[in-house]
């Protein structure tokens, strides 16, 4: 009987500690998101260089991508991908246009503000102002920290078919790196040389098809 009582007592203590841990993490997440949102309010424009390392487990191949991203509130994003292939990506008014000069084609599709391997840098830089909308269909957790930043985990609430772990700077409360994993895919993203509140040319965020370019609407 004493042994049974001891087991129940141990389980009760473990449950209490676990619940307390969860409450602490929830409070920490609330504080971080509030500070990210506050930091985002001071941003009118944002520019960053980025690198992406994409690992395909099926073929054990790695692809490296680099480029520059410019963001203007409320929802204008221009991405200039430099390697491995030149692309110009325009995200505005819920539309994304991917222009590949080498192919002479531009593909237009809906922009759902999804966090994925292709547009991870865009999702990261707008996260502070959009986390409330993102949380409507995704789970957001605080999972720890290191010397430089807090680590936040995001994944779909309906089906966990991808997971993003994003590091947020303790100094600026801007995201600066992330790891996205899904079936057969792992993407590492790093942001660098971040600049805020610069003056951009008005037409930089709007795609005007050059003569002879085929525009494909999906």
N, C-alpha and C positions, 0 to 999 in steps of 0.2 A: 504493500500500500504506500509506504514511504517513497519507494522508487517511482510509482505512478504520479504521486503528488509532485515530486521533484521534476519529472518530465514536463508536466503541465505548467509548473512555475517557470521552467526554462523557456518553454514555448511562449508564454505570456511576456516574459522579458524581451525575448527576441522580437516578438511582434511589436512591442512598444518601441524598441530601438529602431526598428525598420520604419515604423510610422513617423517617428521623430525625424529620422533621416530624410524621409520623403518630404515632410513639411519644411525642413530646412532648405532642401533643394528647390522646392516650389517658391519659397520666399526669395531665395537667391536669384532664381530665374526672373521673378517679378521685378526685382531691383535692376537687374541687367537690362531687361527689355525696356524699362522706363528710362534708363539712362541712354540707351541706344536711340529711343524715340526722341529724347530731348536733344541729343547730338545731331540727329537728322534735321531737326527744326532749324538749325543754324546753317544748313546747306542749301544753296540755290543751284549750284553746279558742282560736279565732281568729276575728276579725271584720274585715271590710274593705268599703269601698265599691268599686264597680266601674263602669266604662263599657265598652261594646262598640260599635265602629263596623263595620258589616257592609256590604261593597260587593258588589253583584250585577253582574257584568260583562255578562250578557246584556241587561239593561235599563238599565245605567249608573245604577242607583239605589243610594242609601245609606240605611241604617237605623241610628239611634242608640238604644242601650239603656243604661239606668242602673239601679242598684239597690244592695242591701246583702246581704252574705253572712255567715252565721254558721256556724261549724264546731266540732263537739265530737267529740273522739276517742271511740271508734275510727272510726266511719263515719256520723256524723249531720251532715247539712248542711241548712240552711234558707236559701233565697234569696228575698228580697222584691224582685221586679222592679217598678220605679216607672214607668218610661217605656219604650216608647211606650204600653204597656198594662199595667195592674196584673195581676201574676201572683204566686202564692205557690208555691214549688217546694220539695218535701220529698224528700231523698234519705236513705234509711235501710235497712239490712239488704238491700242489693242491689235495692231498689225505688225508683223515682222517681215522685212524684206531682206533676202540674202542675195547679194549681187556678186557674181564671180566673173571678173573681167576676162580671165583666160578663156572661159566658155562662152562669153557673150550672152549670159543668161542672168535673169533676176527672178527669184522664186518668192512669191508673196503668200503668207499663211497667217492664221490667227495666232495672236500672242496671248497665252493664258497665264503669263507670269508664273510659269512652273519652274521649279528648281530641278534642273537636270544637267547632264554633262555638257551639253552643247551651249547652254546659255547660263551656266553657273555664275560667271562674273557679274552678269546683269542682275541676277537674282540676289547676289550678295550685297551689292552696293545699294540696292533699294530696300533691303530687309528691314532696316530701322524704322522706316516710315510705313512699311506694309505688313509688319508682323501680325497685326490684328486680323487682317484679311487672310493671311496665310494660315493662321491658327484655326480658321473656320473649317478647313478640310485637312489639316495636318496636325500632328502631335509635335509639340516643342518641349524639350527637356533640357535642364542644366545637368551636365554629367561630370564636371570637374574644371580644373584650371591648371595652368603651368605658370612659369615666371612672367610670361608676356601677355597671356590672355585667358579669357574664360571660354570654355568649350560648350557649345550648344548643339544638341542633336535635333534634327527635324526629319520626320517621315510621314507618309500619308496615313490618315486615320482609318480609311476604309480598307486598304490593302498595303502592307509594308513591302512594296516591290522595289523601293529604293530608300536609301538612308543618307543623309548629309550630316557630317560633323563639322561645324563651323567655328573657327577661333575668332574671338572678338577682343580687340586691344583694350587693355586695362587703362590706357592713357586717353585714347580718343573715343572709345566705344564704337569704332568702325570695324567691320569684319576685314580680316587680312589674309586668311587662308581657309581652305575647306577640303574635305575628302568626301566624295560621293561614291557610293557603292550600289550596284544593282546586279542582276543576274549576268554574269560573264563580263562585267565591266567595273573598273575602278578609276576614278578621276581625281587627281590632285590639282588644286587651284591655288595659286599664290598671287596676291596683289602687291604692287610696289610703286614707289614714286607717286604717292597719292597727293593730289592738289584739290583744293576746294575754292569755290566762288570766283572762278575765272570768267572772263568774258569770251563767249564763243560766237562765231558767226552764225547768224540766224538760219542760214540755209544748210548748215552742216548736218542737221538731223533729218532733212527731208530728201528722199531719193528722187532724183530726176533722171530717167533712163537716157543714157547716151544714144546717139543715133545708131540704129542697127541692132540694139540689144533686145532680145526676146524676153518679154515679161510673162511669167507663168503663174497663174493664180490657182492655188489649191483649195 
